[in-house]
Amino acid sequence: MNILQISTQDIAGGAEKIAWMLHNSYKNKGCNSWLAVGTKISNYKEIIHIPNYIWPKIVSKLFKILGYEYFNFPASRNILKLPPRQPDIIHCHNLHGHYFDISTLPYLSKKIPVIITLHDAWLLSGYCPHSLDCYRWKIGCGRCQFLKFYPSVEKDPTTYNWKRKKKIYSQSKLYLTAPSQWLINKVKESILLPSALDIRVIPYGIDLSIFRPISKKDARDKLGYSSDIKIVLFIANNIRKNIWKDYKTMYNAVRMVSEKIKDKLLFIALGGEGVSETIGKVKIEFVPYQKDDIKVASYYQASDIYIHAAKADTFPNTILESIACGTPVVATAVGGIPEQIEDGITGFLVPQGDANKMAILIEKLLKEDNLYKQMSINAEKTAKTRFGLERMTNDYLNFYKEINETFNNNNNCCTQ
């Protein structure tokens, strides 16, 4: 099978990481796989840069002033010519990021089956990737309350953007997936639904040969941490600036735990910027962003608990990576996170913004050894059965096969 994926860039986290893992997994299974990206970082020949020659800073500046979503990227219309062979399927990931013209979807979806994996809700609204408690994305946007959020804009053209997207989708025939039922439910109430030929939940998968349990002592020896302390991990990439994360709840939970736990306790902020600091009686050590997954896995393996506080989230890879390493998670119950964590079995869920509940559950896991050990075993089992890269790869390949058979049969009927 000839597979062309489209993504913002090749080597990054989040949605980009999913596309990158699928690309490499497809190659390992003997498929012809290419990844077309707005920003190319690697030197691999199968990674194709989409040749848009407009200066991104100009686009960003115009967007900030006017707020109109910019789709004029001509290379999108010629994307089928970029790989050396005609693709059998186009698999799109995040299409925002000033690199792809979504108005080409009607044209492309008539030529080749087009599948879109939603990693956030940007396609459903006139502006934002997450709507929080706003419902206006269902009825046409306008009077947007998120204009100051990143990427901030000075005017409110959200109704115009919403209507433009609606028109594009009305002329397209798309296959849609998302990693969570939560996001699929939003799709079913949105302007994107009429374009859908099929809709499926395909949860993310991760490399279980890397993210797996090992001896906590071995992991700590590798990183230089003592065995006689308790370690709580959280991911700190832009956590203070990212409006969808909830640093305030995280900070307050850390402070409360520091006042109650008598054991030696260390909080690690992985991917954090800054020097180590103290909150209450506890040290927070900031560890720079790690590109190597093996090194990242070492931090999960060395930790006792992973905590994840967010105001909005789709299906974070970090939670899957933690439970795959046998490290229980305490996280806020927003978005698709309740579909990742079995509350009380592989971790704990807390209401959004409830630092007190988060602190209580962190303390509970740190104190109750039997509960902790059972949760760790449950987490590893869940990852193996539900969240492996092999499972995700096969789910998509089977879906591609079904789509191609349907698409080809329909085209044959039309030509007879």
C-alpha distance (Angstrom), angle and dihedral (degrees) to the residues before:
residue distance angle dihedral
M1 . . .
N2 3.82 . .
I3 3.80 108.9 .
L4 3.80 126.3 -173.3
Q5 3.79 116.5 -171.2
I6 3.80 123.7 -169.9
S7 3.79 121.0 -150.9
T8 3.79 141.3 156.4
Q9 3.80 93.2 -108.4
D10 3.77 139.3 -18.8
I11 3.81 108.4 -119.4
A12 3.80 114.2 37.8
G13 3.78 140.8 93.5
G14 3.78 133.9 -84.6
A15 3.80 116.2 17.4
E16 3.80 92.6 2.4
K17 3.79 90.5 55.9
I18 3.80 91.2 54.3
A19 3.81 91.8 52.9
W20 3.80 90.9 46.0
M21 3.82 93.4 50.5
L22 3.81 91.9 47.3
H23 3.81 90.9 49.4
N24 3.80 92.7 54.3
S25 3.79 92.7 41.8
Y26 3.81 91.2 52.4
K27 3.81 90.5 51.8
N28 3.79 90.7 50.7
K29 3.81 88.6 54.5
G30 3.81 92.0 53.4
C31 3.80 99.0 -101.7
N32 3.78 123.2 138.8
S33 3.80 99.6 -115.7
W34 3.79 130.7 -178.6
L35 3.77 130.9 176.4
A36 3.82 116.7 -153.1
V37 3.80 111.4 -160.5
G38 3.77 140.9 -179.6
T39 3.81 91.2 -138.1
K40 3.80 120.2 31.2
I41 3.79 117.3 -158.8
S42 3.81 103.6 161.4
N43 3.80 127.8 66.0
Y44 3.81 96.9 -131.9
K45 3.79 113.5 131.9
E46 3.81 92.8 -139.2
I47 3.82 88.5 62.7
I48 3.79 106.6 85.2
H49 3.77 123.0 -162.9
I50 3.81 112.9 -138.2
P51 3.82 100.5 -128.8
N52 3.79 103.7 -131.3
Y53 3.77 108.8 156.0
I54 3.78 99.1 -169.2
W55 3.78 114.1 115.2
P56 3.83 107.1 -108.3
K57 3.82 92.8 -148.4
I58 3.81 90.6 61.3
V59 3.81 91.1 51.1
S60 3.80 91.5 47.7
K61 3.80 92.2 49.7
L62 3.81 93.6 48.9
F63 3.79 90.4 47.3
K64 3.80 91.8 50.6
I65 3.82 91.5 52.6
L66 3.80 100.7 39.7
G67 3.79 104.7 19.6
Y68 3.81 93.8 -142.0
E69 3.79 111.7 141.5
Y70 3.79 108.5 -117.9
F71 3.79 116.0 -135.4
N72 3.81 102.5 161.2
F73 3.79 100.3 118.6
P74 3.84 105.1 134.3
A75 3.80 95.7 -168.2
S76 3.80 88.7 71.4
R77 3.80 91.1 73.4
N78 3.81 90.9 56.3
I79 3.78 95.7 45.0
L80 3.82 93.2 114.2
K81 3.82 88.1 63.2
L82 3.80 95.1 54.7
P83 3.84 99.8 79.9
P84 3.84 118.6 64.5
R85 3.81 90.9 -117.2
Q86 3.78 133.1 41.1
P87 3.82 107.3 -96.4
D88 3.78 120.2 -124.7
I89 3.79 90.3 -149.1
I90 3.80 140.0 13.2
H91 3.78 115.5 -142.3
C92 3.82 113.2 -167.2
H93 3.77 124.8 -162.7
N94 3.82 124.1 177.8
L95 3.80 106.9 -6.5
H96 3.79 96.4 -174.4
G97 3.79 120.6 86.7
H98 3.83 101.9 89.1
Y99 3.81 98.6 -82.0
F100 3.84 110.1 89.4
D101 3.80 134.6 58.1
I102 3.80 107.6 -138.7
S103 3.83 89.4 -168.8
T104 3.84 85.9 77.1
L105 3.81 90.8 66.3
P106 3.84 94.2 91.5
Y107 3.81 90.5 52.5
L108 3.80 95.9 43.3
S109 3.81 94.7 44.9
K110 3.81 90.5 56.6
K111 3.81 91.4 52.7
I112 3.81 101.8 40.6
P113 3.80 134.4 6.4
V114 3.81 108.0 -90.6
I115 3.78 121.7 -156.1
I116 3.81 121.2 -172.5
T117 3.79 122.8 -161.4
L118 3.78 110.2 -157.4
H119 3.79 112.1 -143.0
D120 3.80 92.4 172.6
A121 3.81 137.4 1.2
W122 3.83 100.3 -95.2
L123 3.81 93.3 114.7
L124 3.81 89.6 57.6
S125 3.81 98.6 54.7
G126 3.76 142.7 49.1
Y127 3.78 94.1 -114.3
C128 3.78 124.0 -14.4
P129 3.82 133.0 78.4
H130 3.82 90.9 -148.3
S131 3.79 125.3 30.1
L132 3.83 98.4 -163.8
D133 3.83 104.8 -168.4
C134 3.81 95.4 -18.0
Y135 3.83 117.1 115.1
R136 3.82 99.3 -176.6
W137 3.83 92.3 101.3
K138 3.83 85.1 75.2
I139 3.81 95.2 57.2
G140 3.79 107.0 32.2
C141 3.81 107.7 -67.1
G142 3.84 116.6 -119.3
R143 3.80 126.0 138.7
C144 3.81 86.4 55.0
Q145 3.80 115.5 -163.9
F146 3.80 94.2 -165.7
L147 3.81 102.4 63.1
K148 3.79 91.7 113.8
F149 3.79 91.6 54.3
Y150 3.81 120.3 96.0
P151 2.98 120.1 -45.6
S152 3.82 85.7 33.2
V153 3.82 120.9 -158.2
E154 3.80 132.7 -167.4
K155 3.81 99.6 -139.7
D156 3.80 134.9 41.1
P157 3.80 112.1 -119.5
T158 3.80 93.1 147.2
T159 3.81 94.1 121.7
Y160 3.81 90.5 53.7
N161 3.82 91.8 47.6
W162 3.82 91.1 47.3
K163 3.80 93.4 50.5
R164 3.79 91.6 47.1
K165 3.79 91.4 52.6
K166 3.79 91.1 46.6
K167 3.80 91.0 55.3
I168 3.80 92.0 48.9
Y169 3.79 92.6 50.6
S170 3.81 92.5 47.0
Q171 3.81 88.0 62.9
S172 3.82 95.8 44.4
K173 3.79 134.7 83.1
L174 3.79 109.5 -151.1
Y175 3.77 142.0 170.8
L176 3.80 111.1 -138.7
T177 3.78 133.6 -158.1
A178 3.79 135.6 169.9
P179 3.80 131.9 -179.6
S180 3.81 93.6 -120.9
Q181 3.78 138.8 43.7
W182 3.81 86.9 -134.2
L183 3.81 91.0 66.8
I184 3.81 93.4 40.7
N185 3.80 88.5 55.3
K186 3.80 88.9 55.7
V187 3.81 90.3 49.7
K188 3.80 89.5 55.0
E189 3.82 89.9 58.8
S190 3.79 95.2 44.3
I191 3.82 143.9 86.7
L192 3.81 88.4 -102.1
L193 3.80 95.4 66.9
P194 3.86 98.7 81.4
S195 3.81 89.8 59.5
A196 3.80 93.8 54.5
L197 3.80 119.0 110.1
D198 3.80 90.2 173.7
I199 3.81 134.4 -0.8
R200 3.79 125.4 -158.9
V201 3.77 142.1 171.1
I202 3.81 110.5 -129.0
P203 3.81 109.9 172.3
Y204 3.78 119.7 -144.5
G205 3.77 119.5 -96.7
I206 3.79 131.0 -154.8
D207 3.79 135.9 -157.7
L208 3.79 103.8 -86.7
S209 3.81 91.6 -171.0
I210 3.82 87.1 68.9
F211 3.79 103.4 28.6
R212 3.80 101.1 55.4
P213 3.80 137.5 117.2
I214 3.79 119.6 -84.6
S215 3.79 131.8 167.1
K216 3.79 107.7 -60.2
K217 3.80 88.4 -141.0
D218 3.81 91.5 54.8
A219 3.79 91.5 48.3
R220 3.80 92.0 49.5
D221 3.80 93.1 45.4
K222 3.80 88.2 54.0
L223 3.81 91.8 52.3
G224 3.78 96.9 37.2
Y225 3.82 99.1 -111.7
S226 3.78 126.0 139.1
S227 3.81 121.7 -112.1
D228 3.81 93.9 -136.1
I229 3.81 97.4 68.6
K230 3.80 134.6 78.3
I231 3.81 114.8 -121.1
V232 3.79 125.3 -158.0
L233 3.80 116.5 -171.4
F234 3.79 132.4 -158.4
I235 3.80 132.8 169.5
A236 3.78 111.4 -115.3
N237 3.82 105.2 -177.0
N238 3.83 102.7 146.0
I239 3.80 88.3 -29.9
R240 3.81 93.2 151.3
K241 3.82 93.1 50.0
N242 3.81 101.2 34.9
I243 3.80 106.3 96.9
W244 3.81 92.2 -159.1
K245 3.81 91.8 59.1
D246 3.80 121.9 74.2
Y247 3.79 108.6 -135.5
K248 3.80 92.9 160.9
T249 3.81 92.5 60.8
M250 3.79 91.0 44.2
Y251 3.80 92.5 49.9
N252 3.80 94.0 48.0
A253 3.81 92.3 47.3
V254 3.80 90.3 51.6
R255 3.81 90.7 50.0
M256 3.82 92.5 50.4
V257 3.80 93.4 47.9
S258 3.80 90.6 48.9
E259 3.80 89.9 59.4
K260 3.82 95.7 52.2
I261 3.80 108.5 35.5
K262 3.79 113.5 84.3
D263 3.81 95.0 -174.2
K264 3.78 120.1 93.5
L265 3.77 103.7 -84.1
L266 3.80 133.4 -169.1
F267 3.80 128.1 -176.2
I268 3.80 115.3 -156.3
A269 3.80 119.6 -157.2
L270 3.81 103.1 -159.8
G271 3.79 113.7 -156.0
G272 3.79 90.6 12.6
E273 3.77 126.2 148.5
G274 3.77 117.8 -136.1
V275 3.77 141.3 39.6
S276 3.77 127.6 -63.6
E277 3.79 115.6 -75.0
T278 3.77 138.7 -178.1
I279 3.80 125.8 -118.7
G280 3.77 111.4 -170.7
K281 3.80 104.8 -42.8
V282 3.79 95.9 -25.9
K283 3.77 131.1 92.8
I284 3.80 119.6 -133.9
E285 3.77 112.6 -155.6
F286 3.80 116.1 -158.7
V287 3.80 113.3 -146.3
P288 3.84 118.2 -166.4
Y289 3.80 120.7 -114.5
Q290 3.82 111.4 -75.1
K291 3.82 120.2 -145.4
D292 3.80 95.1 -172.6
D293 3.82 112.0 85.2
I294 3.80 91.0 -154.9
K295 3.81 89.6 59.2
V296 3.81 91.2 45.1
A297 3.80 90.2 51.4
S298 3.81 89.2 52.9
Y299 3.81 90.5 63.4
Y300 3.81 92.5 52.1
Q301 3.82 90.3 46.0
A302 3.80 92.0 49.9
S303 3.82 94.3 48.0
D304 3.78 129.4 86.3
I305 3.83 96.1 -151.8
Y306 3.79 137.6 10.6
I307 3.82 116.6 -148.9
H308 3.79 125.1 -160.6
A309 3.82 122.4 -174.4
A310 3.80 118.6 -177.8
K311 3.78 141.8 156.7
A312 3.81 91.1 -151.6
D313 3.80 132.6 5.5
T314 3.78 135.7 158.3
F315 3.81 106.9 -154.7
P316 3.82 110.4 -38.9
N317 3.80 117.2 -145.9
T318 3.79 89.8 -147.1
I319 3.79 92.7 68.5
L320 3.80 91.1 51.5
E321 3.80 91.3 47.7
S322 3.79 91.0 51.9
I323 3.80 97.9 49.4
A324 3.82 90.0 44.4
C325 3.81 87.1 59.3
G326 3.80 89.3 51.2
T327 3.80 92.7 -108.8
P328 3.83 113.2 137.7
V329 3.81 117.7 -129.3
V330 3.79 132.3 -139.1
A331 3.81 107.9 -162.8
T332 3.77 143.2 156.6
A333 3.80 115.2 -95.2
V334 3.80 98.9 -120.6
G335 3.80 132.9 128.4
G336 3.79 113.9 -20.3
I337 3.81 96.0 -18.8
P338 3.86 93.8 100.6
E339 3.82 86.5 60.1
Q340 3.81 90.0 57.7
I341 3.81 100.7 44.7
E342 3.79 124.1 53.5
D343 3.78 99.9 -146.3
G344 3.79 110.7 -120.4
I345 3.81 92.0 3.6
T346 3.82 109.3 64.4
G347 3.79 96.0 7.9
F348 3.77 142.5 -40.5
L349 3.81 133.2 -75.9
V350 3.79 122.0 -149.5
P351 3.82 132.1 -172.7
Q352 3.79 114.6 -93.7
G353 3.80 111.0 -88.0
D354 3.81 95.3 12.3
A355 3.81 101.8 130.4
N356 3.80 92.1 165.2
K357 3.83 93.6 57.5
M358 3.81 90.5 44.8
A359 3.79 90.7 52.4
I360 3.82 92.7 47.8
L361 3.81 92.1 52.5
I362 3.80 94.0 45.4
E363 3.79 88.5 52.1
K364 3.82 91.1 47.3
L365 3.80 92.4 54.4
L366 3.79 92.9 45.8
K367 3.82 92.5 51.4
E368 3.83 104.4 37.8
D369 3.79 106.9 68.7
N370 3.82 97.0 -177.9
L371 3.80 92.3 50.7
Y372 3.79 90.4 47.5
K373 3.82 94.4 50.0
Q374 3.81 92.9 48.5
M375 3.80 92.3 48.0
S376 3.79 90.0 49.9
I377 3.83 91.1 53.1
N378 3.82 91.3 46.1
A379 3.80 91.9 49.3
E380 3.79 93.5 53.9
K381 3.82 92.1 47.8
T382 3.80 92.2 49.2
A383 3.78 92.2 51.0
K384 3.79 91.9 50.7
T385 3.79 94.3 50.3
R386 3.82 100.6 37.3
F387 3.79 114.4 17.6
G388 3.80 110.2 41.7
L389 3.82 123.0 129.7
E390 3.80 90.1 -128.4
R391 3.81 91.0 57.7
M392 3.81 92.6 48.4
T393 3.81 92.2 47.2
N394 3.80 93.0 50.4
D395 3.82 91.9 45.9
Y396 3.80 90.4 56.3
L397 3.81 95.6 42.3
N398 3.82 90.8 51.2
F399 3.80 89.7 48.0
Y400 3.82 90.6 49.3
K401 3.81 89.7 52.2
E402 3.80 92.6 51.2
I403 3.81 91.5 46.4
N404 3.80 93.6 49.7
E405 3.80 92.9 49.3
T406 3.81 91.2 50.5
F407 3.80 93.6 44.0
N408 3.80 93.8 48.5
N409 3.80 93.4 45.8
N410 3.81 90.9 50.7
N411 3.80 91.9 48.7
N412 3.81 91.8 48.5
C413 3.80 90.2 51.8
C414 3.79 90.7 50.4
T415 3.81 92.9 51.9
Q416 3.80 95.6 49.4
